[in-house]
Amino acid sequence: MKTSHYSESYHEARQKFLDATTDADRRFHDPIVDDLTIDTAVYEAPNPKNILMVVSGTHGVEGYSGSAVQLHILERFKDRLNNETSLVLIHALNPYGFHHKKRVNHHRVDLNRTFHDLPADYTTGDESIDAAFDALYPILTPRRTRGAGWIESLRFYGSILPLVIRSKRSGTYGAVKNAIAGGQYRYPDAPFYGGNGAEKEVEVFHRILTEVTEGQDHLLLLDCHTGLGKRGEAVYFAANAPDSDAFKDLANIEPSFTSIVTDGTQSDEIYEAKGTLVQYALRHTRSRYASAFGLDIGTIPNIPLLSRIIAENQVHHHPDTPEPIARKVQNEFTEAFYPSSPHWRANTLKLYDDFLEKLVGKFGLG
């Protein structure tokens, strides 16, 4: 698989995408902040009924692999789709996070927790989850300047490991995962903050989604992520309910598919999240049917991954962090979501290639 599809900067990735989509039937360029743009390419089928939509960069830094996947799709699958299947590629949905190698946008909002419809939706709606996050807040949001790595590791692992052990013994590990990563709306300075109102990126996605799906039969939406799961393996997740026909069809392609409409207890990786892009797509598509799903390609174990999310957030909120420490934190954070290993990068494209082969065959897209 071509590792040349990968880039080392947002602007390099964007230029590759623009160069590769000059033959698109339509392109949209939506500026978000500074010179950073969401770019969309639409390849319209002659007799459009189905849409394969692929999104990269919902979590910013994760867009480096997602962008490479989109280039791979253009090279391997675009011309194989049948005359009833359109292809829509949304590049760098969170261009700020992509450019600055962050998961959050320029408001420090986790975009994949802010896809809501009403002001009242910006809440967990669960007092027990809120109380659990309150208890976890000191671990997730250290109120101090970042120190030397070994000291911070002792503090973090000394706090989190006993909690994980106790929760696994008591059968409450799923609830702890949901409280940490499922999205929270009361602490803007903490990780996984879902904001308090519509972000521009959500408005752009809504416009594109409703425009391209109008009058269509079936939307298949693929959201590209990295980080969760065993290194070099894919975690398959869907927004469709486990008892739905759409979910069963996906599970026939890949038996390990898990629905995020769960209590988070069925997998060490999956948790019940609110305000995700795939959930939003199911609610707002204009197509008759929709399957909204994603792949998350594993990089490092979950607890070290969480520690790097915490460290990046800590450095952001404590700009007096010594420069060598801040640089090391950023480098480790980037590596956690965009590994430099050529093998990991080539394997990621192979995982998507294998999945897309099955997807195209199952749904008769080719």
N, C-alpha and C positions, 0 to 999 in steps of 0.2 A: 504494500500500500504506500502511496506517495506521501512522505513526510514533508514534501515541498509545499503542500497545501497549508501547512502551519505558518504562523507569523509570530513575530516578537513584539509588535506594537499594534495598537488599534488602527492607526493610519495605514500601515502595511496591509493589514487584514482587509480593511475597507477597500483599498485600491485593488487588491486581488479580486474581491467580490464584484466591484464595479466593472473591472476588465472582463470578468467571466460572464457577465449578464448583459452585455451590450445587445444581445439578440432577443432580450425579453420583450414581450408584447407591451408591458407597462412597467414603469419603475416609479417608486415614490421615494422622496428624500425629505425626511422630517427632522429638522434641527431641534435639539433638546437643550443643550447648554454649550456656550462657547462655540467651537466649530465641530461639535460632536453630533452625529446624525444617525438616526435609524434609517436604514436603506432597505427597500423592499423590491423584489423582482417577481413579476407575475408572468407565467407562461400559460396562456389560455388554450384549452383544448378546442378543437374544431366543433365538437358537439358536447359542450361541458355538462357533466352531471356530478362528477366527484372532484374533490380537491384534496391534494396532499400538501399540507402546510407544515413547514419546518422552521422553528424559531431558535435563534442562537442568542446568547448573551443576556438572558433574563437575570442571571446572577453575575453580570459584568465580567469578571475575570474568567468565568467558565466559558465565555464566548470564544476564547482562543481555540478550544477544541471544537465547539459548535460551528464556528466559521469554517474550519477545515472540513467538517462533515458536510456542510452545505456545498463546498466546492467539489467534494467527492460525489455528492448526489448529482450535481450538474454534469460531471464527467461520466458517471456510470449509469444513471437512471433517467435523466431528463428525456432522452430520445427514445427510451423504451416504454414510456407511459403511453397508454392507448389514447384514441381520439376522443375519449369521454372524461379523461382525467387531467385536470389542470394542476400546475405546480406553483406554489407560492412560497417564497423564501423571505423571511424577515430576519435581517442581519443586524446584530447588535441592538437588541431591544433596550438594553441599559448601556448606552455608549459611554457614559461617564465612568461607570464601574469597569467597563472593558478597557478604556484608555488608562485609567489610574490603577488598574489591577486590584479592584475592590469588588466585594459582592454587592454592596449597596449603591444607591444612586447619589446624586449630589446633595440630597437632603438627608443622607444617612438612612434612607428607608430601604428595607428589603422588599424589592418589587414583587417577589413571589409570596408575599404575605399581604399585599395591598390591593389585590384585584377584587374589590367590593363594589356594591351597587348603591348603598345608602349610607348616610352618616352614622346611623345606628349600628352598622355592621362592623365598625372599627372597634371591636371588643372580642374577647374570647367567648363571652357569654357563659362562662363557667367559673364560679367563685372558687372552686377547689383548684383549678388550674392557676388562677390568679394568685391564690395563697401559696401554691407550690413555687411559682416564679418569684414571689416576694422572698421566700426563704432561700432561693438559689441566687438571688440578685447579687449578694456580696461576692460569690464565686465567679459569676459571669461578668461582673462589672467592677473590677478592682479600682478603688478610689485612691490610687497612688500612682506616682511616676513609675514606669516600667524599670525594673532592676535587671541585674545580670540573669542570664538564662537559667542557670542551675538553681538559683534562689527562687525564681518564679515557678520553675517546674516543681520544686519541693512544695511550695505553697498550693499550687493547683492540684497536683496529684494527691497530696495529703488531705485535701478537702473533698475531691470528687470521687476518688476510688472507694472510700468507705460508704459513700452515698449509693454508688452503683451496686456494691456488694449487698448492702441492706435491701435495696429495692428489688434486686433479683431474687433474694431469698424470700421476700414478703410478697412477691408477685405483683409489685407496683412499678416495675421498670418501664412498662409502656406509658403509664401516666407521667413518669418523670421525663421521658423522651418528649411527650406531647407538650409538657410545660416548658421545656427548654427550647425546643426547635419548632414547635407548631405555630408560632407567631404570637407576639404580645404587642399591646397598644397603649401601655401606660408609662413606659420608660424609654424616651427618645435616645438616651445615652447607652442603652443596652443592646446586645445583639438581637437579631430576629425581630426588630421593630417594624411594624406594619404601617406606621403613619397614622394620620387622622383625617385624610381626605384624598381625593383622586389625584394621582400623579400624572404628569403630562404623558409619560410613556404608556400608561394605561389608556388614556384617551386616544393616543395614536393607534394602539392595538385594536381598540374597539372599532374605530373607523375602518381600518383595513379588514378586520374580521367580518363586519356586517356588510361591507361593500362586496367583497369577493365571494361570500357564501349566499348572497341573495339568489333565490330560485334554484339552488343546488340540492342534489339528493343527499350526498354523504360528505361530511368533512372528516378527514383523518389528520389530526394535529399531533405533531411530534415536537416536544420541547427538550432541548439538549442540555444536559447537566454533567458535572463532574464532582467527585469528592466522596460520595457515599459508597460503601461496600468494600469488598476485598479488592486489593490492587489488581487492576487489569481485568476485572470482571464487571458485568453490567447488572445494575439493579433496574428492574422493569416495573414501572408504576403507572397507574391509570386513574383518572377521575371518575370513570364510570363505576356505578355501584356493582358489587360483586355478583349480584343476582341478575344483572342486566344482560341482554343478548350481546351488546357491544363488548362488555368485559369478557364474556365467554368466548367470543370470536378471537379476542386478543390472547386469551389464555390457551386457545388451540394453537396459536402461532408459537407462543412462548409460555410454557406451564408455570414459570416462576413469576409471572405478572402478579402484582399485588395492588389492590385498590387503596387509595389514600382516604377513601370514605370508610374508615375503620376506627378501632380504638387503639391502634398502634402496637398491639401485643403479638401480632403474628410474624414479626420479622425484627431482627436486630437493627435493620436499617430504616425501615419505613415507619413514619409517625403520622398522626392525624394532623394535617395542616389546614389552616384557614387562609383564604385570600390568594389562592394559587391561580396561575394563568390557565392551567388546564380546567379547573373548576369553572372559571369565568367563561371560557370558550364554550363549555356545554350550555351555560345559561343564555348566552348571547348570539350564538351562531344562528344564521337565517336558513341554514340547510335543514332538510327534513330529519336527518339522522346525524349523529356525531360520535366519533371516538376520539377522546383526548388523552394522550399518554406521553410518557417520556422515558428516556434512558439516562441513568446516572452511572458514570464510569468511575469505579473505585480508585482511590489514590493511596491514602494512608488510613489506619484504623480510626474509628469514630472518636474516641476520647482524645488522641493527639490532634485530630482535625478540629475538634471543639476548642482545644487549647490555643490553636493558631488563630481561630476566629476571635477568641477573647483577647489575645495579644494584639492583634491588629486594631481592634476597637479601643483597647487601652492606650495604645500609642497615639491614636487619633485624638483622644480626649485629654491627653497629657503631652502637649507639644514640646514640653521641656525635657522629654526623654532624650538621653544622649544619642547623638547621630549614629554611632556604630551599632547601638542596640536597636534603634528604629530601623536601620537598613537591614539588619539581620532578621528582624521580625517580618519586614515586608518580603524579603527574599524567601523565607520559609512559608509565608502565607501564599505567595504566588506558586511555589512548588507544590503546595498542598492541593491546588485546584488546576494547575497547569504544569504537570511534571515535564522536566526537560528531557527525560529518557526517550530516545528515538524508538525503542521497543514499545514503550507505553503508548506513544503517539500512533505508531503503525497499527498496533493491536486495537486501539480505539476505533480506527477506521474499519478494521476487519469486523469488529463487533457490530457496527452499524451496517456494514455491507451485508453481513449474514442476516441480520434482522430485516433489512429492507427487501432482500430477496424473498423472504417468507411473507412479508407484508404485501408486496406487490402480487405475489401468487395467490394468497388467501383471498384478497379483496378484488381480484381480477382487474388490477390497475394497468397491467402490461399487455 
